[in-house]
Amino acid sequence: MLIVLLYSIRVFSIAAITCLFLVLPVNYYGQETTHKLIPSESLDVFSIENIKENSKWLCAHCIALYVICCSACVLLYFEYLSISQMRLIYITGAQMNPTYFTVLVRSIPWSPDESYSETVRKFFTNYHESGYLSHQMIYRSGTVQKLLSDAEKMYNMMKENSVEMHCQKFKGGCFCAGPTNSFAILPSVNDSVTDKNLYGDMDMLAGEKECSAAFVFFKTRYAALMAATALQSANPMSWATDLAPAPHDVYWSNLSIPYRQLWIRKIGTLVAATAFMLVFLLPVTLVQSMTQLEQLQQAFPFLKGLLKKKYMSELVTGYLPSVILILFMYLVPPTMMSFSALEGSISRSGRKRSACLKVLYFTIWNVFFVNVFTGSILRTLNVFFSVKDIPATFGKAVPAQASFFLTYVLSSGWASLSCEVMQLFPLTCNLIRRWILRIKSEPLFETLSFPYHTEVPRILLFGFLGFTCCILAPLITPFLLFYFFLAYLVYKNQILNVYVSKYESGGQFWPIAHNTTIFAMVVAQIIALGVFGLKESPVASGFTIPLIIGTLLFHEYCRQRFGPIFKNTAAEVLIEMDRKDEQCGRLEEMYKKLRTAYCQFTLLAKRDTSTSGCSSNHNNENSIIDTESAKPGKPLEVHGLWNPPFHLDDMGDLGVPTLTNK
């Protein structure tokens, strides 16, 4: 997140200097007219629309486009190289990460003669005898999990209320006129009795809830990698394998989804997201109709007198449409997050990354393309069917909407940062809970994780608008630059002091930023090509075409050079890590910890801290992970080696862990 902001600051610093000192004067003096005072001038005077046709000064715009795009590509390359090196350090530095020893196996064939657990043991003993260590079955969500969730809530309530309270001595007694020992707390029930009452025979009941998925543990990282990437069966729909996510990143409720349903779910969510995007065209079209003053006067004749006032027309056609669009856009992130959860992602980071992509596509489509090509849905879609007319259509439509995008940056960007600092939604919920519902106690596990699926698309959208509008309306660049500076300060403060890192993304969001930046540059170059063609400047148009081809070639090079690093882990890296562990004698300790790395139900993990369960320290209550004690800006502190933390949204989709050894 911060790397994307730093990159944006560097690029748009160059863009602002180039556009303000090269493009802006050319635009301003593009027509031979008498200029007013600068504060009284229209925004169109500072845009490329003020350049007359067949002007030789359009070469300045082409030079500025080359400077901005070449600088962006150079900075992109070095950022990609730096993040790739940091990702390698992240992998090699995580010596105790169980995900490199663990493979998630789904679509296990059902046999009437034996359980899923026995089937897994026989299969991997037969085909992976040298590397197979053990496995742990996964259980379906159901009544057992609901009972255990209720028991967890009761346990936490009793734990809070059982804190010993002392009255301070005050001469004859306490304020309630009793002696200092008037109030006494009954001793807590023995842990073993509590566990027995809370759990009973849950382990036995959960044994009937096995699903066709399991975590399989291997002796080396390389063996796990080979098992995860190889096709395990002649039928690709059976014995499907993936590298397991980190223990605290597992999205347990989706592990029980039948593997054969995943492709249907992905198609269904794609159709639903597309339908939602098309339905959203209605409010966007309504918003864009408000930016056309003549259409408003024709539709509402009784507003003609009011709209003739300058301040009212600027308010209705400039600021109000962007505010209405922002309010509608607040519905998008939770909707896309729901769609991503239905897709069947096995990790919380994967679900958030999928939601981030959906929100990004949605916002770019509705904020940029639909606003540029105002009118009906068919008119918007027909633009992309006539490929040869795309540059000219862009060149005519985008400059006309430059003032709207400038207003959108001012209203949406700066307002979103103020809301982020205030934490408006949690603040409103807290006020409702305290003053309306009269609930004075603080809710359990109220920790915030960074909303990547809302903030990353917003920053990338502003970068997209910056690239596409910088040479058309150069006044947008200083406002964008100020936004990125302010956003860097705000988000750095939020990450350090507000949000708690529940998992490490390992740089997985950077390819999204890279692809969006390349797409923005290509769209900006196509728009410039269309504008140069409409302004009858063959020299500028001719020099723009090689820039488009060069940008696409640069993107393909980066995809081949850096893309595989973010999809797979190099075998040589894992083999070197295995050799170091073998030389240091850490493998046996790792094997012991693997048995308790993935605890599907964390309440049993807490119970087992006093017996032999999911903790390496049997007598230390601090081995239980408490998200309330986690510090913002740092990952959750795990006192055991790989103990998974407890999250509020894990409740209701957990089960009972069972491990079968070889």
C-alpha positions in Angstrom: 0.0 0.0 0.0 2.7 2.5 1.1 4.9 1.4 -1.8 2.1 2.2 -4.3 1.7 5.6 -2.7 5.4 6.3 -2.9 5.5 5.2 -6.5 2.5 7.5 -7.3 4.2 10.4 -5.5 7.4 10.0 -7.6 5.6 9.6 -10.9 3.1 12.5 -10.4 5.9 14.8 -9.2 7.5 14.4 -12.6 4.1 14.7 -14.3 3.2 17.8 -12.3 6.5 19.6 -13.2 6.2 18.6 -16.8 2.5 19.5 -17.2 2.6 22.8 -15.2 5.7 24.2 -16.9 5.3 22.8 -20.4 1.7 21.8 -21.2 -0.2 24.4 -19.2 1.3 27.5 -20.8 0.7 26.0 -24.2 -2.9 25.3 -23.4 -3.5 28.7 -22.0 -2.1 30.6 -25.0 -3.5 28.1 -27.5 -6.0 30.6 -28.9 -5.3 34.1 -29.9 -7.8 35.8 -27.6 -7.8 38.4 -24.8 -7.5 36.6 -21.5 -9.2 37.6 -18.3 -7.7 37.4 -14.9 -6.6 33.8 -14.1 -9.1 33.3 -11.2 -11.9 34.4 -13.6 -11.0 32.0 -16.4 -12.9 28.9 -17.3 -11.3 25.5 -16.7 -11.5 24.9 -20.5 -8.9 27.6 -21.1 -6.3 25.4 -19.3 -7.2 22.2 -21.1 -6.2 20.9 -24.5 -9.6 22.0 -25.9 -8.1 25.5 -26.0 -5.5 24.4 -28.6 -6.5 25.3 -32.2 -6.4 22.7 -34.9 -3.2 21.9 -36.8 -1.2 23.7 -34.1 2.5 23.0 -34.0 2.4 23.3 -30.2 0.8 19.9 -29.9 4.3 18.5 -30.1 4.7 19.8 -26.5 1.9 17.5 -25.4 3.6 14.5 -27.2 6.9 15.3 -25.5 5.2 15.5 -22.1 3.5 12.2 -22.8 6.8 10.6 -23.6 8.5 12.0 -20.5 5.7 10.9 -18.2 5.3 7.4 -19.7 9.0 6.7 -19.9 9.5 7.9 -16.3 6.6 5.7 -15.2 8.1 2.6 -16.9 11.5 3.1 -15.5 10.2 3.6 -11.9 7.9 0.6 -12.4 10.8 -1.6 -13.3 12.9 -0.7 -10.3 9.9 -1.0 -8.0 9.1 -4.5 -9.4 12.7 -5.5 -8.9 12.8 -4.1 -5.4 9.6 -5.8 -4.4 10.8 -9.1 -5.9 13.9 -9.0 -3.8 11.8 -8.1 -0.7 9.5 -11.1 -1.4 12.6 -13.4 -1.6 13.7 -12.0 1.8 10.2 -12.5 3.1 10.2 -16.2 2.0 13.7 -17.0 3.2 13.2 -15.2 6.5 10.1 -17.2 7.4 12.0 -20.3 8.5 9.2 -21.4 10.7 6.3 -20.8 8.3 4.3 -24.1 8.1 2.7 -23.2 4.7 5.8 -24.4 2.9 5.5 -27.8 4.5 1.8 -28.1 4.0 -0.4 -29.0 1.0 -4.2 -28.5 0.9 -5.8 -31.5 -0.7 -9.4 -31.3 -1.9 -11.8 -33.5 -3.8 -10.6 -36.7 -2.0 -12.4 -39.7 -3.5 -15.1 -41.2 -1.3 -14.9 -44.9 -0.4 -17.7 -46.8 1.4 -15.1 -49.1 3.1 -12.9 -46.5 4.8 -12.9 -43.0 6.0 -11.5 -40.0 4.2 -8.6 -39.9 6.7 -7.6 -43.5 5.9 -7.9 -42.8 2.1 -5.5 -39.9 2.4 -3.1 -41.9 4.5 -3.0 -44.8 2.0 -2.7 -42.5 -1.1 0.2 -40.4 0.2 2.0 -43.4 1.7 1.8 -45.1 -1.6 2.8 -42.2 -4.0 4.7 -39.9 -1.7 6.3 -42.3 0.7 9.7 -40.5 0.9 8.2 -37.0 1.7 4.8 -37.7 3.4 4.8 -36.9 7.2 1.2 -36.8 8.4 -2.2 -35.2 7.7 -5.1 -33.5 9.3 -8.7 -33.8 8.2 -11.0 -30.8 7.7 -14.6 -30.8 9.0 -17.8 -29.3 7.7 -19.5 -26.4 9.4 -22.7 -27.3 11.1 -24.4 -27.8 14.5 -21.2 -28.8 16.2 -19.5 -25.6 15.2 -22.5 -23.5 16.3 -22.4 -25.2 19.7 -18.7 -24.7 20.1 -19.1 -21.0 19.0 -21.7 -20.5 21.7 -19.4 -22.1 24.2 -16.6 -19.8 23.1 -18.7 -16.8 23.8 -19.8 -18.0 27.2 -16.1 -18.8 28.0 -15.0 -15.3 27.2 -17.9 -13.7 29.2 -17.0 -15.8 32.2 -13.4 -15.0 31.8 -14.1 -11.3 31.9 -16.4 -11.5 34.9 -14.1 -13.7 36.9 -11.4 -11.0 37.4 -10.7 -10.6 41.1 -11.9 -7.2 42.4 -10.4 -5.5 45.4 -12.0 -2.6 47.4 -9.5 0.0 48.6 -9.4 0.5 52.4 -11.2 3.6 53.6 -11.2 3.8 57.4 -14.2 1.8 58.4 -14.7 0.0 55.1 -15.8 0.5 51.5 -18.2 3.1 50.2 -21.0 0.7 50.6 -20.5 0.7 54.4 -19.2 -2.9 54.5 -15.8 -4.2 55.7 -13.0 -4.4 53.3 -13.6 -8.0 52.7 -17.3 -7.7 52.3 -17.2 -8.7 48.7 -15.5 -11.9 47.7 -15.3 -13.6 44.4 -15.9 -17.4 44.4 -12.9 -19.3 43.3 -13.0 -20.3 39.6 -13.9 -23.7 38.6 -11.1 -26.1 37.8 -10.0 -25.8 34.2 -10.5 -29.5 33.6 -14.1 -29.4 34.9 -14.8 -26.3 32.8 -13.5 -27.9 29.7 -15.5 -31.0 30.4 -18.7 -29.1 30.8 -18.1 -26.8 27.8 -17.0 -29.4 25.4 -18.4 -32.8 26.5 -18.0 -35.2 23.7 -17.6 -32.7 20.9 -14.6 -34.6 19.4 -16.7 -37.7 19.0 -19.5 -35.7 17.4 -17.2 -33.9 15.0 -15.8 -37.2 13.8 -19.0 -37.6 11.8 -18.4 -34.3 9.9 -15.3 -35.2 7.8 -15.3 -33.5 4.4 -13.3 -34.4 1.3 -10.4 -32.1 2.2 -7.3 -32.3 4.3 -4.0 -30.6 5.2 -1.1 -33.0 4.3 2.3 -32.3 5.9 5.6 -33.2 4.3 9.1 -33.6 5.6 10.7 -31.0 3.4 9.5 -27.8 1.7 10.6 -29.1 -1.7 8.5 -32.3 -1.3 5.4 -30.1 -0.5 6.1 -27.9 -3.5 6.3 -30.9 -5.8 3.1 -32.4 -4.4 1.3 -29.1 -4.7 2.2 -28.4 -8.3 2.0 -31.9 -9.7 -1.2 -33.5 -11.1 -2.0 -36.2 -8.6 -4.5 -38.2 -10.5 -5.5 -39.0 -14.1 -8.8 -37.3 -13.3 -8.0 -33.6 -12.6 -11.1 -33.2 -10.5 -9.8 -35.7 -7.9 -6.9 -35.1 -5.5 -6.6 -31.4 -6.3 -3.6 -29.9 -4.5 -2.5 -26.4 -3.6 0.1 -25.0 -1.2 -1.8 -24.3 2.0 -2.2 -20.7 3.2 -0.7 -19.5 6.5 -2.6 -20.9 9.5 -4.1 -17.6 10.5 -4.9 -16.8 6.9 -7.1 -19.9 6.3 -10.7 -19.2 5.3 -12.1 -22.3 7.0 -15.7 -22.1 5.8 -14.7 -22.4 2.2 -12.5 -25.5 2.7 -15.6 -27.7 2.9 -17.0 -26.6 -0.4 -16.9 -29.5 -2.9 -14.1 -28.9 -5.4 -16.3 -29.7 -8.4 -18.5 -26.7 -7.5 -15.7 -24.1 -7.7 -15.9 -23.5 -11.5 -19.7 -23.1 -11.2 -19.3 -20.6 -8.4 -16.7 -18.6 -10.3 -19.0 -18.3 -13.3 -21.9 -17.4 -11.1 -20.0 -14.7 -9.3 -18.7 -13.3 -12.6 -22.3 -13.1 -14.0 -23.5 -11.6 -10.7 -20.7 -9.0 -10.7 -21.3 -8.1 -14.3 -25.1 -7.8 -13.7 -24.4 -5.5 -10.7 -22.1 -3.4 -12.9 -24.7 -3.0 -15.5 -27.4 -2.2 -13.0 -25.1 0.4 -11.5 -25.2 2.2 -14.9 -28.6 3.7 -13.9 -27.3 5.9 -11.0 -24.2 6.8 -13.0 -26.3 7.9 -16.0 -28.4 9.9 -13.6 -25.3 11.5 -12.1 -23.9 12.4 -15.6 -27.2 13.9 -16.7 -26.8 16.4 -13.9 -23.5 17.6 -15.3 -25.3 18.8 -18.5 -26.9 22.2 -17.7 -29.0 22.3 -20.9 -30.4 18.8 -20.3 -31.4 19.8 -16.7 -33.2 22.9 -17.9 -35.1 20.9 -20.5 -36.0 18.2 -18.0 -37.0 20.5 -15.2 -38.2 23.8 -16.7 -39.2 25.2 -13.3 -35.4 25.2 -12.3 -34.4 27.5 -15.1 -34.4 30.6 -13.0 -32.5 28.9 -10.2 -29.9 27.4 -12.5 -29.1 30.7 -14.1 -27.4 31.7 -10.9 -23.7 31.0 -11.3 -23.0 29.5 -7.9 -26.1 27.3 -8.1 -25.2 26.0 -11.6 -21.6 25.2 -10.4 -23.0 23.4 -7.4 -25.5 21.3 -9.3 -23.4 20.5 -12.3 -20.0 20.3 -10.6 -20.0 19.2 -7.0 -23.4 17.5 -6.5 -22.9 14.7 -9.2 -19.6 13.6 -7.7 -21.1 13.5 -4.2 -24.0 11.4 -5.3 -21.7 9.0 -7.2 -19.5 8.7 -4.1 -22.5 7.8 -1.9 -23.6 5.1 -4.4 -20.0 3.8 -4.6 -20.0 2.9 -0.9 -22.3 -0.1 -1.8 -19.6 -1.6 -4.0 -16.9 -3.0 -1.7 -19.1 -5.1 0.7 -21.0 -6.5 -2.4 -17.8 -7.5 -4.1 -16.4 -9.0 -0.9 -19.5 -11.2 -0.7 -19.0 -12.3 -4.3 -15.4 -13.1 -3.6 -16.4 -15.2 -0.6 -18.8 -17.2 -2.7 -16.1 -18.0 -5.2 -14.5 -20.4 -2.8 -11.2 -18.8 -1.9 -9.2 -20.8 0.5 -7.5 -17.8 2.2 -8.6 -14.5 3.6 -5.9 -12.7 1.7 -7.0 -14.4 -1.5 -10.6 -13.4 -0.9 -9.6 -9.8 -0.2 -7.3 -9.8 -3.3 -10.2 -11.0 -5.4 -12.5 -8.4 -4.0 -9.8 -5.8 -4.7 -9.7 -6.7 -8.4 -13.5 -6.7 -8.7 -13.8 -3.3 -7.0 -11.0 -1.9 -9.2 -12.7 -3.1 -12.4 -16.0 -1.8 -11.2 -14.7 1.7 -10.3 -12.7 2.2 -13.4 -15.6 1.1 -15.6 -18.3 3.3 -13.8 -16.2 6.3 -12.8 -14.3 6.7 -16.1 -15.7 4.9 -19.1 -19.4 5.3 -18.3 -19.0 8.9 -17.3 -17.0 9.6 -20.5 -19.5 7.9 -22.8 -22.7 9.3 -21.3 -26.0 8.1 -22.5 -27.6 4.7 -22.7 -26.0 1.4 -21.9 -26.0 0.3 -25.6 -24.2 3.6 -26.5 -21.6 2.9 -23.9 -21.0 -0.7 -25.1 -21.1 0.2 -28.8 -18.0 2.4 -28.4 -15.8 -0.7 -27.9 -17.3 -2.6 -30.8 -16.0 -0.1 -33.4 -12.2 -0.5 -32.8 -11.0 1.9 -35.4 -13.1 4.7 -33.9 -12.0 4.3 -30.3 -9.1 6.9 -30.4 -11.3 9.5 -32.0 -14.2 8.8 -29.6 -11.9 9.0 -26.6 -10.3 12.2 -27.9 -13.6 13.9 -28.2 -15.2 12.6 -25.0 -12.5 12.6 -22.4 -11.5 16.3 -22.6 -15.1 17.3 -22.1 -15.2 15.4 -18.8 -11.9 16.6 -17.4 -13.6 19.1 -15.1 -15.8 16.4 -13.7 -12.7 14.2 -12.9 -11.0 17.1 -11.3 -14.0 17.7 -9.0 -14.2 13.9 -8.3 -10.6 13.9 -7.1 -11.2 16.9 -4.8 -14.5 15.5 -3.4 -13.8 11.8 -3.2 -10.1 11.8 -2.5 -9.9 14.3 0.2 -13.2 13.3 1.8 -12.1 9.7 1.9 -9.0 10.6 3.8 -10.9 12.5 6.4 -13.3 9.6 6.8 -10.3 7.3 7.2 -8.8 9.4 9.9 -12.1 9.6 11.8 -13.0 6.0 11.2 -16.5 7.1 10.5 -18.2 3.7 10.3 -16.8 2.3 13.6 -17.4 5.7 15.2 -21.1 5.6 14.2 -21.5 2.0 15.3 -19.9 2.8 18.7 -22.3 5.8 19.2 -25.3 3.7 18.3 -24.1 0.9 20.7 -23.5 3.3 23.6 -26.2 6.0 23.3 -29.1 4.2 21.6 -28.7 0.5 22.6 -27.1 1.6 26.0 -24.4 -1.1 25.8 -21.5 0.1 27.9 -19.2 -2.9 27.7 -16.6 -3.1 24.9 -17.2 -5.8 22.3 -14.7 -8.7 22.3 -12.0 -8.9 19.6 -12.6 -5.5 18.1 -9.5 -5.2 16.1 -9.4 -3.7 12.6 -7.5 -5.1 9.6 -6.5 -2.9 6.7 -9.3 -2.7 4.1 -7.2 -3.4 1.0 -10.3 -4.1 -1.1 -11.5 -0.5 -0.6 -8.3 1.6 -0.3 -6.1 0.0 -3.0 -8.7 0.4 -5.8 -9.3 4.0 -4.8 -5.6 4.9 -5.0 -5.2 3.1 -8.3 -8.3 4.8 -9.7 -6.8 8.2 -8.9 -3.6 7.1 -10.6 -5.6 6.0 -13.6 -7.4 9.4 -13.8 -4.0 11.2 -13.4 -2.4 9.3 -16.3 -5.4 9.8 -18.6 -6.0 13.5 -17.9 -2.5 14.9 -17.1 -1.8 16.3 -20.6 -5.5 17.0 -21.3 -6.2 19.0 -18.1 -2.8 19.6 -16.4 -4.5 21.3 -13.5 -5.4 17.9 -12.1 -1.8 17.0 -11.4 -1.0 19.3 -8.4 -4.3 18.2 -6.7 -3.4 14.5 -7.3 0.1 15.0 -6.0 -1.2 16.7 -2.9 -3.7 13.8 -2.4 -0.9 11.2 -2.6 1.3 13.1 -0.2 -1.6 13.4 2.3 -2.7 9.8 1.7 0.8 8.5 2.5 0.8 10.3 5.8 -2.7 9.2 6.7 -2.3 5.5 5.8 1.1 5.3 7.4 -0.4 6.5 10.6 -3.3 4.1 10.3 -1.1 1.1 9.6 1.2 1.9 12.5 -1.3 3.0 15.1 -4.8 1.7 14.1 -4.8 -1.4 12.1 -3.6 -4.9 13.2 -1.9 -7.0 10.5 -3.7 -10.4 10.6 -1.6 -11.8 7.8 1.2 -10.9 5.5 0.4 -10.4 1.8 4.0 -11.0 0.7 3.7 -8.3 -2.0 0.8 -10.0 -3.8 -1.0 -6.7 -4.4 1.9 -5.1 -6.4 1.1 -7.0 -9.7 -2.4 -5.5 -9.5 -0.9 -2.0 -9.2 1.6 -2.7 -12.0 -1.1 -4.0 -14.4 -3.4 -1.1 -13.6 -0.6 1.4 -14.2 0.2 -0.1 -17.6 -3.4 -0.1 -18.6 -3.7 3.5 -17.5 -0.7 4.5 -19.7 -2.1 2.7 -22.7 -5.5 4.3 -22.4 -3.8 7.7 -21.9 -1.8 7.1 -25.1 -4.9 6.0 -27.1 -6.7 9.2 -25.9 -3.8 11.3 -26.9 -3.7 9.6 -30.3 -7.4 10.5 -30.8 -6.9 14.1 -29.7 -3.9 14.6 -32.0 -6.0 13.1 -34.8 -8.9 15.4 -34.1 -6.5 18.4 -33.9 -5.0 17.4 -37.2 -1.4 16.9 -36.0 0.1 14.0 -37.9 3.6 14.4 -36.4 2.3 14.0 -32.8 0.0 11.1 -33.9 2.8 9.3 -35.6 5.1 9.5 -32.6 2.4 8.3 -30.2 2.0 4.9 -32.0 5.6 3.7 -31.1 5.0 4.7 -27.5 1.9 2.5 -27.3 3.9 -0.5 -28.8 6.8 0.2 -26.5 4.6 0.3 -23.4 3.0 -3.1 -24.3 6.4 -4.7 -24.9 7.6 -3.4 -21.6 4.6 -4.9 -19.9 5.2 -8.3 -21.5 8.8 -8.2 -20.4 7.9 -7.5 -16.8 5.2 -10.2 -16.9 7.8 -12.8 -18.1 10.6 -11.5 -15.8 8.7 -10.9 -12.5 5.3 -12.5 -12.8 6.3 -16.1 -11.9 8.0 -14.9 -8.7 4.6 -13.9 -7.3 2.9 -17.1 -8.4 5.4 -19.8 -7.3 8.3 -20.2 -5.0 11.7 -21.1 -6.6 12.7 -24.7 -6.0 16.4 -23.7 -5.3 15.3 -21.3 -2.5 13.3 -24.0 -0.8 16.0 -26.6 -1.2 18.6 -24.3 0.3 16.2 -23.7 3.3 15.8 -27.4 3.8 19.5 -28.0 3.8 20.1 -25.3 6.3 17.4 -26.7 8.6 18.9 -30.2 8.3 22.4 -28.9 9.1 21.0 -26.9 12.1 19.0 -29.9 13.4 15.7 -28.0 13.3 13.7 -30.5 11.3 12.6 -32.7 14.2 11.3 -29.7 16.1 9.5 -28.5 13.0 7.8 -31.9 12.6 6.5 -31.6 16.2 5.1 -28.2 15.6 3.5 -29.2 12.3 1.1 -31.4 14.3 -0.5 -28.3 15.9 0.0 -25.7 13.2 -3.5 -25.8 11.6 -6.1 -25.9 14.4 -9.5 -25.6 12.7 -11.2 -24.8 15.9 -9.2 -22.4 18.1 -11.3 -22.9 21.2 -9.9 -26.5 21.3 -6.5 -25.0 20.8 -7.0 -23.0 24.0 -8.2 -26.1 25.8 -5.2 -28.0 24.6 -2.7 -25.5 25.9 -3.2 -27.2 29.3 -2.9 -30.7 27.8 -1.2 -31.6 24.6 -3.0 -29.6 21.9 -2.2 -26.7 19.8 0.6 -25.1 21.8 4.2 -25.8 22.4 4.0 -24.6 26.0 1.6 -26.7 27.9 1.6 -24.6 31.1 1.7 -21.1 29.7 -1.7 -19.4 29.3 0.0 -16.7 27.3 0.3 -19.1 24.4 -3.3 -18.3 23.7 -3.4 -15.6 21.1 -5.5 -12.6 22.0 -6.2 -10.2 19.1 -7.0 -7.5 21.6 -3.5 -7.5 22.9 -2.0 -7.3 19.4 -0.4 -4.0 18.6 -1.3 -2.0 15.5 1.3 -1.9 12.8 2.6 -5.4 13.7 1.5 -8.9 12.9 -0.4 -10.8 15.6 2.1 -12.0 18.1 2.1 -15.8 18.4 3.7 -17.1 21.5 3.7 -20.7 20.3 5.6 -21.4 17.1 2.7 -21.6 14.7 -0.4 -21.2 16.8 -3.2 -19.6 14.7 -4.8 -16.4 16.1 -8.4 -16.1 16.8 -10.5 -13.8 14.7 -14.1 -12.7 15.2 -15.1 -13.7 11.7 -13.7 -17.2 12.2 -16.7 -18.0 14.6 -19.3 -20.1 13.0 -17.2 -21.7 10.3 -14.8 -23.7 12.4 -14.5 -27.3 13.3 -12.5 -29.8 15.4 -8.9 -30.6 14.4 -7.8 -34.2 14.1 -4.3 -35.2 13.1 -3.4 -38.6 11.7 0.2 -39.6 11.8 2.0 -41.8 9.4 
